[in-house]
Amino acid sequence: MSPAEPTSTSTPRAGATAGDVPASEAAPLSVPERIALSGERSLRVLEESDADELYALIEANRAHLARWLPWAPAQTREGTLEFVRAGREQIDRREGFHAGVVDAGRIVGVVGFHGIDWQHRSTSIGYWLARGAQGRGTMSEAVGAMVTHALRTWGLNRVEIRASVENRRSRALIERLGFRYEGDARQAFRLADGFHDDAVYSMLAAEWPAPAPQPPGGA
């Protein structure tokens, strides 16, 4: 698989909170502490103890990330810790989670949900990967696992991913996963050199190739 570039951080709709859904649907969000991928790779929910390692990774890849992510040029250690803390609070609000992409015990990237709209059963995903970890299919597998969790475990209907129209590597990853291109969101995010358009992709539950859970007694 081709290497992945970071997606943009644009989000199509603010995530709904537990108060926006019926009480029967407001149970604690099902979030795995770890999702096994192939080989020595896995996803795990970020903890405060990860902040220093995560910031060091951002610092080492700052120029690479700043090409596509507005927050990258000025990201600080304190901002990284706050991001991790916000991710934990996100779980409590039933708005998704962010996971470290781990390879051989080291964090090499991040993938996460921007929020969950429970009324419309939709979410969006963003991700980034260290330059040195590219070219191994790592992020394709990580994003695929997150899509499966959203559509199968949470029962959502739609997952959206946006990437800069100029970000060919990230768009290729999204298209390999089978997402449908819906069009461009004009001047959707701003970098140091000005505004950029987002390419908008979506996947519906009925289209996702991962098998749906079998009913009791099923094969």
N, C-alpha and C positions, 0 to 999 in steps of 0.2 A: 504494500500500500504506500501511497505517496505521503510525504510528511505533512503535518498540519501547521497552519499559521493561526494566530489568535483570531477569534471572532470579535466583532464590535460588542460594546456593552449596551446597545440600544435594546429597549424592551417595549413590546407593542401595547401592553396593557398592565396597569398596576395590579398586583396580586390581591385577591380578596382575602379577608381574614376569616377566622372561624365564625365570627359574628354574622357573616354574610351568607352562611349556609344553614340548612336545617340542623337542629340539635342532634339528630341521629347521625349526621355526617361530620360532627365536630369533635370526633374522637381524636386522641393524640395521633400525630402523623407517623406513619410507618417509615422509619429511616434506618437502614442497615448501618452498623458501625463500619462494616467492610464489605466490599463486593469484589470477589475474586475475578481476575481476568486471566489471560493465558500466561504461562511461564511464571516469572517472579513478579508479575505486575498485578496491581490491585487498586481499588479506590477505597479511601477511608475518610470519614468525616473529619474535618480539620479541628484541632484542639489548640488552645492557647499556647501550649508547649511547642507547637509547630511554627510559631511566628518568626523566630530567629532564622530557622532554616528556610522558610518561605521568603523572607525578606532578602536573604543572601542570594537566593535563586533569582529573584526579581532584579537585584543589583547587577548580577552577572549577565542578565539578559535584557537590561534596560533599553538599549538601542533597538534590539530586535522587537521588543514588545511595543515600544513607542511608535513604531510604524503604523500600528493599527488600534492601539488602546489609549484613550485620552488620559487615563489615570497614571500611566506608566512613567512619564518623565519626572513627575514630582512625588512619586510614592515614597513614603518614609517607613521606618521601622514601626513607629507609633501608628501610622495609618494601616500598616499590615496587621498589627495586633487588633486594631479596631474592626478591620474587615473580618477577621476570624471570629471575634466576639459577636459581631452582627450576624454572622452565619449561624451561630448557635441560637441566637434569639429568633432567627428566621424559622428554625424548626419548631420552637414553642408557639409561633404564630401560625403554624401550618402553611407556610409559604415556600416550602422546599428546603434544600440544603446545598452546601458547597463541599466538595470532596477534593482531597489531594490525590493526584495521580502518582502512585508510588511504583518505582521500578527498582528491584533489588534493595529494598529498604530505604531508598532515597526519594524525596518528593521531586518530581520532574515537571509538574504542571498542576493546573486546577481546572475542574469542570463543575458547573453548578447551575441551579435554577434561579432565574431572576425573580420568580414569584409564581403563585398559582391563583388562577381565576376559577374558583370553585363553581360559580354560577354557570360559567360557560365551559367548564371542564378543559381548560387550556393552560399552557405554560410556555416558557421559552428557556432556552439553554445557551450558555456562553462558556467559553473555554480558552485556555492558552497553554502552550507547551514550550519548554526550554528548547533552544535551538539544537543543543547536543542530543536531545532525545527524539528528534524527528527522523522520519524515514523508516520506522519500524512498525507502523500500524497502531501505535499506542493510543493515539487520540481517537482514531476511528473506533477502536474497541471500547474505549471509555465512554464516548458519546453514545454509542449503541447500547451500552449497559444502562445509561441514564434514561434513554428513551424507553427502553423496555420497562424500567421501574415506573416511569410516569404513566405509561399506557396500560400496563398489566397490573402492577401492584396498587397504584392509586386509582386506576380506572378512569384516567383522563381521556379526552377524545382527540386533543390536538396538541402538538408540540411545534413550536416555531423556532427557527434559528436564523439569525441575520449575520451577514458578513459583508465587509466592504466590497463593492462591485469590483475593486481593483485587486482584491485578495484571492487570487486564482487558486492557491493551494487549499485554503479553507473552503472555498466554494466546491472544489473537486471532492473534498472529503464529504461534504454535505450531500452532494449528488451521488456519491458512491453508496451512501446509506439509503438512497432511494427517496430522499425528500423531493417534493415538487416545488419548482421555482414559480413564485407568484407574481414577481415584478420587483421594481425598485422603489424604495422609499427615498425621495430626493432630499439631499442635504440633511440626513438624519443624525449625523454626529460630526463633531468638530475636533480637528487635530491642530497642531501648531501651524500647519500650512493652509488652514481653511476648512470649509465644510466638505463632507464626503457623502456619497450616496451609499445606502445599504441595499444589498440583494436580499430579498425576503423569501424564505423557504418554509414549507410546512410538511408535517407528517400527521396523518389521521390514524386512529386506532385500527380501523378496518384495513388500512394499507400496510401496517407494520408487519414485516415477515416473521418476527419472533412469535412462537406459538402462544396462543392464549391459554390461561390456566384451564385444566380439565375439571369438569364437575366431579363431585364425589362418585367413586366407582369407575371413573373414566380411565382410559388407557394412559 
